[in-house]
């Protein structure tokens, strides 16, 4: 007998929309010991993207923004820290399936006058 769910898995899945040209999506996963450095790294990542769980972030950015983020992260890291940055290709972005209430990180909004 199949488990009873309010919606079937297929019915509850949503497909994420791809990002604008020039902006890529990156998933950052970190494993750092608890402490002030970890909190600083988390704040830095949260300022650039969307936290999807305590140690994972989605970052919509371009290559220049990614390099700037990596330069900002470098002084906070010490040997033994583990920070991984995974690019999500455009084709893969269009097939990301979201379950539950989460949303894929959105592009930043900027106004230029």
KADA-V490696 format. One record per helix or strand of 3 or more residues. SS is the DSSP state (H for helix, E for strand). FROM is the first residue (numbers start at 0). LEN is the number of residues. If there is no record, write none. Layout:
ss:SS from:FROM len:LEN
ss:SS from:FROM len:LEN
//
This chain:
ss:H from:8 len:4
ss:E from:23 len:8
ss:H from:35 len:13
ss:E from:49 len:4
ss:E from:55 len:6
ss:H from:62 len:12
ss:E from:81 len:7
ss:H from:89 len:4
//
